[in-house]
């Protein structure tokens, strides 16, 4: 490509006397077709050779190409060397920074433009005003407003609309209205902007009044007001306006669909989808995402299958696949997740960052950490979410050393860790009992990365100290926290007290838990188990009475399994399933087999509702691998007992277990 480019430029040179304008046009064409940094640098050198590097006509296109290739520092060096850049060149710099969402740089550069005596035009000011609103630069925004008035741009609808948006973004609706009143030409975009300003501050009465006064209304304006009613929770008013809307398009229907989903009205949400005259990918995403937003993850999978069967030419996009994979991870639907993985690759999403991150999360939460690592390694350009997902997945499954090794790789890749990263790192330290390293990482959050530790990080540290048996230090750490400890922190401390049989701190933790979660009987169960382990039966009886007096019962254990391409949920002693009789007959048979192996079930744990679902999960399939996901916050030794139970059943039926 470079050789061909040189040949083309040489041909231009050897022609009799090629006009400069023709050479400029050729370079502009080549810059617009530039797709690589190497090609860009070669063009830059050729421009220098031909004396066009500071050409007022070519340079703006060169700067634009730099921004598209994420080479704005290179563009800035070029710009700073120009003796007197024209307005088009300044605008190219503004557009480049805006394209990369470097809003503060736009504001700073506009100050330099004023000091240089350059004159902005009607294309400059909307970009600068927008960036002032994005970074909440109040004083600078007002100064730009003065420039607009001084130069007579208030009659320009684009400039005026940008000012309305800037003032409304910081809640200054009065100033936004004042700008609107001073505009000589108010098109439908300006009316939409001022109505959106009132909606943003929750004043739907004024927004509706302006809507009724608007001389012209397009579908965007109608949808804006409908969305305003939805955001305020008034679905009745939203539906009335929607029914009056002329020329409703797919976006209008999707707005209402998402509105019902956001307000949790599943019946009307489903009815709205069925009434839609046409459905695009955003309609299906609204249905699938609406179910996910309301925690109906089984329906997410069913609606995705419906989309594939009846969606016609509508293919899922990356947002669809991410939502479905997230539902698979929540349900533990590994087989479905694997199928979605293959399907995503078949429709061109192999290597997609968002889908890749969702796949890592799904495989990690379903316990197949090897697959998660394979997907991670296959992603070329990893962002902070990619690193966070694999680090937290490794830590969650006890691969603490690997999690810390990945953290080192992340730093070497010059990816800045965030709050979520350190939750995974500290969790890895908890699993390995690395108290000293844990405190070192905790301190480095603020010292090295200016990250203020949040309550989840303090929770990890309390868990780390508690599991290491340093209970007094853990209590002192809790007392010195800059925020009030939550129930998770006290529960972690209570769990550690059971391991080390520390009744005094356990009673303190329970007292705090009762204050925070007075309706959660599980907290009483943990302290009761400590008393039981110590043989303090009178205290056990006292706690049982206290738990009964709360009027609430501990939630039963629950398991989710995949059977025949469907997801089924079981609770302990659940009798709602149509195959209940056959299931319990199988369980009685399994009990006989287990006892023949010498296994004695812990009847106390069964009474607390922690075993039955796990047995169901292990015994469903007889010819295929079975993967078990387990979530036990306060299980203690039950995890080991459940694993022994599953292992013996698996051996009996020659199942794979994991």
N, C-alpha and C positions, 0 to 999 in steps of 0.2 A: 504493500500500500504506500509506504514512504517513498519507494523508488518511483512509483507511478506519479506520486504527487510532485516529486522533483522534476520529472519529465514534463509535466503539464506547465509548471512554473517556468521552466527553461524555454518552452515553446512560446510562452508569453513574452519572454525577454527578447528572443531572436526575431520576432515579427518587426516589420519595418519601423513603426513608431507607435506602439500600443498606447492608447490613451490611458491616463491614470485612473479615470473613472472605471474603465473596463477591468483594470487590475484590482481595484477595490471591490467591485462586484464579485469577481472570481474568488477573492479571499473570503468575502462574506459568505458565499455559497459553501466554500470548503469548511468554514468554521461551523456553520449550521449543521453540516453533516458529520461533524467530529464526534466520535463516540468513546475515545480512549485518551488517557492522560499523555501517553507517548505521542499520539497524533497531534494533540494540542501543543506540546512542547516543540514539535517539529514545525508546526505552523507559526508559532511564536518566533522561532529563529528565522524563518523565511520572511516574516513581516519586518524583522529587524534588518535583514539583508536588503530588502527593497525600500527601506526608509519609511515604512508605513506603521511602525509600532506606536506612534503617537498620533496617528491619523484620526481626525475627529469623526470620520465616517465609519472606519473599520473597528476602532477600539471598543465602542459599546458592544458590538457583537462578540468580540474577543472576551470581554468581561462576562457577558451573559453565558458564553460557553464554559468559562471557568466555574461559574456558579452551578451550572447543571452537572458538572463533573466533580463538584464538592472541592473546588480549588480556589476558594475565595481569598486565602492568604496570598496566593500567587497573583490574583487579580488586584489585591490591595497594593502590592509592591509595584505593579505596573502603573496603577492609578497615581500613587504618590510621586512617581517620577515624571508625571505629565506636567508641563509648565503651566498651562491654562486649560484644564478640561472644560468642555462645553456642557450645557445642561443635559444633553442626551447621555453623555458619559457619566455625569453624576447620577442620573436616573438609572443607568445600567447597574451602578454600584448599589443603589437603593433596592432595586429589584432582586439583585443577587443575594443580599443579606436577608431580604424578606422571604425569598424562596427557601432559604435555609433556616428560617424562623429566628434569625439573629436580630430581634427587634431593637434591643438596646443599641446595637451598632448603627442602626438606621438613625436613631435619635441623635447619637453623638456625631455622626457624619453630617447631619443637617446643620448642626452648630458650626462645623468646619466650613460648610458651604456658605453660610451667612458671613463668616469672618473673611472668607476668600472673595466676597463680593459677587459671587455667582448668583444668577437670577433663576429661581425655581419657576416651574410652569404648572399647568393644571394637572399634569401627570405626576409631578413630584409630590405635591401637597397631600393627596389622598393616601399615598404610601406612608408618609411621615406621620400623618394624623392617626392612621391605623396603628402604627407601632407605638405611639405615645399612649394610646389606650391599652395596648397589650402589656406594657411595662408600668402602667399607672404613673406615667411621667406627667403629673398635673401641671407644674409650672411650664414645662417645655410645651405641653399641649396648648396652653393658653397663649404662649408666645407664637406658636404656629397659627393659631386663630387670628392673632393680630396681623400676622403677615398676610393671611387670606383676605382680611378686610382691607388692609392697606393697598394690596395689589388688585382689588376689585374682583376677586374670585368667588364672592358670595353668590353670584348669579349662576355659578357652575353647579349643576345638581350633584355631580360626583363628589366634589369637594364638600358641599353642604351635608350630603348624606354621611360622609366619613366623619365630619364633626359631630353629627347627631349620635353616631355609634360610639365615638370616643367618650362623649359626656355620659351617655347611658351606661357604658361599661363600668364607670365609677359611681353610678347611682345618682348623678346630677341631672335628674329628669327636667328640672326647671331650665337649666342651661340648654339642654337638648331641644326643648320646646322653643326657647328663644331663638336658637339657630334656625329652626324650622320656620318660625314666623318671619325671619329676615330673608328667607330664600325667595327669589323672584320667580323661579321656575320649580314647581313642586310636582315631580312625576310620581308614578306609583311606587317607585323605589324609595323616595323620600317619605311618602306616607307610611310605607311599611316600616321604615326605620324608626319613625317617631312612635308608631304603635308598638313596635318591639321594645322601645324604651320604657313605655308604661307597663308592659307585660313583665319586663325584667325586675321592676320594683313591686310587682304584685297588684298593681292598680288596674284591674280588669274593667272597672266601670269607665275610666277615662279611655282605655284602649278601645272599648266597644263604641264609645261616643265618636272617637276619631274614625273608626272603621265605618260607621254609619255616614260620616260626613265626606268620606273619600269620594272624589268625583269619578275615579276609575279603580276597578279592583281586578287584579289578576289572580291566578290560582295560588301564587305564592302568598299574597296578602290574606286570602281566605284561610290557607293552611296555617299561617302565622297566628291568626286569632283563634282558630280551633285548637292549636297547640297550647296557646295561652290558657284556655279554659281547662285543658287536660292537666297542665302543670299546676293549676290551682285546685285540682281535684274535682272540678265541676263537670262531670261527664254528661250530665243532662243538658247543660247549655251547649257543650261541645257537640252533642248529637243533634240538637235542634239546628245549630248553625251548619253543621255538615249536611243535613237533609235539605237545607235551602241553597246549598252551593251549586252554581251552574257549572257544567263542564268538569265534573270531578274526574281527576286522573288517578293513576295508580298510587301516586304519592299521597293523595288525600285519603284514600282507603287505608294505606299503610299507617298514616298518622293516627287514625281512629283505632286501628288494630293495636298499635303500640300503646295507645292511651288506655284501652281496656286492660291490657296486660299489666301496665304500670300500676293501675288501681286495683289489681287483683280480682277483677270481675271475669272469671274464667268462662262462665256460661255465655255472656255477651261477646266475649273475646272470640270464642269458637264460632258463634253465630255470625259475627262480622266477617270472619274468614270465609265461611261458606257462602256468604252473600256477594263476595267480591266478583265483579264481572270479568276481571282479568288479573292474573297473578304473575308478578315478576319475581326475581330472586330475593328482592327485599321483602316481598309479601311472605314468602316461605321463611325467610329469616325472622320476620316478625312473629310468625307462629311458633317456630322452634325456640327462638329467644324468649318469647313470652312464657312458654312452659318452663324454660330453665330459670327465668327470673322468679317464678313462683314455686320453685323447688319440685316441679313435676318432671323428674328426669326420665322416667319410663315413657311418658308421653313425648318427650324430646326425641327418643329413638323411634317411636312409632310414627311420628309426623315426618321424620327424615325418610323413613321407608316409603311413606305415602308420597313424599316429594319425588323420590326416584321413580315411582311407578306412574304417577299421574301428573308430574310436573311438565311433561311434554319436552319442549326444547330448552326448558330452564334447567341449567346445571348449577349445582351448589358452588358457592365461592369460598374463599378462605374463612370468612366470618361464619358461614354455615358449618364448615368442617370443625372449626375451633369449638363452637358451641356443642356440637355432637360429641366430640372427643372429651370435652369437659364433663358431659353427662355420663359418658362411659366410665370416666375416672371416679365419679361420685357413686356410681352403681357397682363398680367393680366388674363391669361388662367387658372382660378382656377379649373374648372372641369377636364381639361386635367392634371393639376398638381396632383389632388387627385387620378386620375386613375394611374398615374406614381408611386405615393406613394404606392398604393396597389400592383402594378405590381412588384416594387422593392422588397417588402417584400416577394412576392411569389417566387422570384428567388434567395432568400438567402441574400439579402442586408439589412435586418432588423438589426438595430444597427450599420451599417457601418457609420463611422464618417463623411466621405466626403459626402455621400448621405444625412445623417442627417443634416449636415450644409446647404446643398442646399435646403432641405425641409423647414428648419426654415426660410431661406431667402425667399423662394417662398410664404409660407403662410403669412409671415409678409408683404411682398410687395403687396400681394393680399388682405390684410386687415383682414385676419382671424387670429388674433393674438392669440386666444385661441388654435388653432391647432399648431401654431408655438411653443407655450409654452409646449404643450403636447409632441411634438417631442423632444424638448430640455430636458425635464425631463426624457425621455426614453433613452437618450444617457448615457452610463455608464462612459466612459472616454472622458471628454470634453477637447478640446484644446482651445487656445486663440481665434481661429476663431469662435468656437461655442458660446463662451461668447459674442464676439463682435457682432455677428449676432443678437442674441436675445436682447442684450442691445440696439443696434441701432434700431431694429424693434420696441421695446417698446417705445423708445423715439419718433420715427417717427409718431406713432399713438397716441401720447399724454398721454401714460401711464408712465409719468415721474417718479412718486414715485416708481413704479415697476422697472423701469430701474435702479434707484439709489440703490434699494434694491438688485437687481441682481449684481450690481457692488460690493456691500459689500460681497455677497456670493462668488463672483469671488476671491476677496482678501482672504477670509477665506479658499478657496480651494487651496491657494498658487499658483494661476495662475497669472503670471506677466502681467499686462495690457500693451498695446502698443498704438501707435498713434491713431489707429482706435477706440479703446475702449474709449478714451477720447473725440472723436467726439460725440459718443453717450451720454456720461455722460454730456458733456457741452450742448448738444441739449436738454437733459432732464431738465437741469437748465433753459434753455431758455423758455421752455413750462410752467414751474412752476413759472417763474419770480424770481428765487433764485439768486440774484445778488451776495450777499456775499458768498454763497456756490460755485457759479460758479467761482469766483476769487480764492477761496481756492483750488478747484480742479485744476484750471489752474496753480497755483503756485506749486502744488504738483507734476505736471508732471516732472519738472526738479529736484525739491528738493528730491522727494522720489523715482523716477524711472529713472532719468537721460534721460528723453525724452525731446528733444528740440521742443517746440511748432512750428507747421507749419502754413501755411497761413489759412488752414481750421479751425484750433483752434482759431486763431485770429478772423476769420469771425464769429464764434459762440459767442465770447465775444462781438463783435460789435453788433450783433443781440440781445444779452442779454441786453446790455445797452440801445439800441434803443427801444426795446419793453417796457422797464421799464420807458421810457420817459426821460432818462438821456442822451439827445442828445449831449450836450456840452462835457460831459465826453467821449461819444463815439467818437466824432471828435478828442479829445485830444489823445485818445487811438490809433486811426488810425494813427495820426501823429507821435506817438512814436514807431510804429511797426518797427522791424528790417528789414523788407522786404517791397517792394512796394505793396500797397494794390491792389487787383484785382477787376474786375467788380462785382463779387458776393458781396464783402464787401460794395462797394459803393451802390449797388442795395438794400442791406439790410438796409442801412442807409436811402436811399431814401424812402423805404417802411415805415420805422418808422416815417419819416417826414410827410407822408400823415396822419398817425394816429393822430399825435400831431399838425398838421397844421403848421409846422415850415418851412416857405418859404426860409429863408436865407440859412439854411443848405441844404435844398432840391436843391437849385440852385447850391450850391457848389458840391453836389454829382453828379448832372446832368453834370456839366462841366467836372468832372473827367471821368464820364461814356462816354461822347462824345469822349474824348481822347482815351479811351480804346476800345470802341465799336462804332466807328463812323457810322456803317451801321445797328445798332440796333434801330429801331424806337420805340420799347416798352419802352425805357427809357424816351422818350418824353411824352408818354402817361401817365406815373405815375405823372410827374410834372404837366402835363395838368390837371389831376384829382384834384391835390391839389389846383391849381388856380380856377378850377371850384367850388370846395367846398367853397372857400372863395369869390366867385362871381367876380373874376378878369377876366372878359370875354375877354378883350383886350389881356391879356397875353396868354389866351387859344388860341386865333386866331393866335398870333405870333408863338406859338409853333407848331401849325398845319402847318403853312407855312414852318417852319424849318424842320419839319418831312417830309413834301412833298419834300423839296429840297434835302434830302438825297438820293432820288430815290429808296428807299426800302420800302416795306410794311410789317406791322406786320404779323407774321405767324398766320394763323387761328387756332382756338381751334381744338383739335383732341381727339377722343375717340376710344377705342378698345373694342370690345365685342365678346363674344363667341356665335355663333349660329349654331346649328346642327353640333356640334363637329368640327367647323371651327372658325377661328379668322377673324373678319372683322374690317377694319379701316374706320372711318368716320371723315371727316373734316367739319368745319362749312360751311353751304350752299353748301355742296358737292352734285354734280349731276352726279357723275361717276358711282354710284352703279346701277346695272340693275333693282333694285326694287325702284328706286328713286321716281317714281310717287306714288306708294303705301305708301312709307315712309312719304312723305310730306302730303299725304292725312290723314295719321294717326296723324301726328303732328298738322294739322289744327283741327282735332277732339279733340286732347288733349288740345289745346288752349281754345276751347270752355268749356271743362270740368274744366280747371283750373280757368277760369274767373267766372264760376258758384260757385266756392269755394271762390271767392273774391281775387284771386291772380292776381296781376298786374305785368307783366314782366318789367324788367329794359331794355328799348330799347337801351340805350347807351351801356350797357354791351353786348347785342346781336350784336350790330353793330361792337363791337370789337372782335367778334368771340369767345365767351366763354360759350354760353349756349346750342346751337343747339346740339352739340355732346353729352352733358350730358343728354339731354332729350331722344336722341336716345338710350343711354345706359340703361336708366331706363325702357323704354317701349317695349323692344324687347320680353321679355318673359311674359307670362300671367299665367303660372302654376307653375313656379319654382322660388326659391330664386334668387334675383339679387344682386350682390355685385359690389360696385362702387369704383374704384380707381381714385383719383384726384390728379393732380399735378399742383399747382398754386403758382408760385413764387411771383407774385405781385397782387393777386386777391383781397386782402382786404376783404370787406364785401361781395364780390361775393360768397365766400364759403358758407356763411350763406344763401344767397338767393337761390343758387343752391340746397342746402339741403332742404329748404322749398319747392322748386319746386318738387324735387324728392319725398318728403314725401307725398305731396298732390296727385301726380300721383299714388304712391304706394297704398295709401288709396283708391283711386278711383278704382283700379283694384285688390285690396286685395292682393297686393304683399308684400313680405318681403323686407325690405330695411335696408341698413347698410352703 
